[in-house]
Amino acid sequence: MPLTVELLKAMDDKTSGGVIELLKGDPVFTELAKKELDDIIARDDEDAAKLAAGVQQAIEKGVLPKDKEPPTYVNVDVLGKTADQVADEILAKLPKEGGCVMILVGLSGTGKGTTVDKIKAKVSNASTWSNGNCFRALTLLAATYCEQQGKEFDPAVLTPENLASWSAMLEFDKFDGKFDIRINGLGIDQKVSDIANTLLKEPKVGKNIPTVAKETQGEVVKFAGDACKKMGDDGTVVLVEGREQTLNFIESPYRFCLTMSDTSVIGERRAAQRIAALAAKTVAEGDDVTAAVRKALAEIAA
């Protein structure tokens, strides 16, 4: 598919495909794609190790079960397929009516986020789940606890007892006809949707999330599992994408792993995304798109 300004600015899977087709065989692009793949694998390995440590910590605290058997995933090879085709392949294996929880894992760059977006666009009762607001809510409670003790945020307060107490202050249910997280404790009684852009974005929350998240992997995964089940039972197709280390603890028979039989394509996709994003910033209707893409490649590789 020839690259046009419109296709370049679309920034979707077809954009990446067009850039890869244009630059295939270019030694500079090949080297950049290899570096991108190496970086992706290194980051994924690092993230996996951190998550595994957090899960083990949660098991030792008794938050997550000790002897859980790893669940089975259906592998979906995305090589040579569009995001729509991958989404349709997964949808064919989901219930035709009612709700469910769909778990999606896979190496970074295989298209998990794009696939989830495609499925959500195709299914009227679909909704995505993110753990982000759970971590923010727990961080708000931890910071508030410290304030009430008359001190700055201190990681020492993240004891199993405190985390269990704060987790019990979070409730997931329908409020005014809409699913939401309610925070009720330490003088706070708010729905997350009402404070997502205010209290939960304050510096005392933002700067301490990494510290709290490291200690609360188990609590958040347990909360997420209960929340997703409640939504699925209510008729929602809940779409959850992320890492196996944590998602293995969310109950669902609908589990998929995106794979790439030729992993070099993952690096090509990521490199193409970077090149397209840079080229799209400057290119205008009537410009030479090929020249803009090659210029972007040269700048990134420099």
NORPETA-V822461 format. One record per helix or strand of 3 or more residues. SS is the DSSP state (alpha for helix, beta for strand). FROM is the first residue (numbers start at 1). LEN is the number of residues. If there is no record, write none. Layout:
<<SS	FROM	LEN> <SS	FROM	LEN>>
//
This chain:
<<alpha	5	6> <alpha	13	11> <alpha	27	35> <beta	74	4> <alpha	83	9> <beta	100	7> <alpha	112	11> <beta	126	3> <alpha	132	17> <alpha	155	3> <alpha	160	8> <beta	170	6> <beta	178	8> <beta	188	4> <alpha	192	4> <alpha	199	3> <alpha	203	4> <alpha	209	7> <alpha	217	17> <beta	237	5> <alpha	244	4> <beta	254	6> <alpha	264	19> <alpha	289	13>>
//
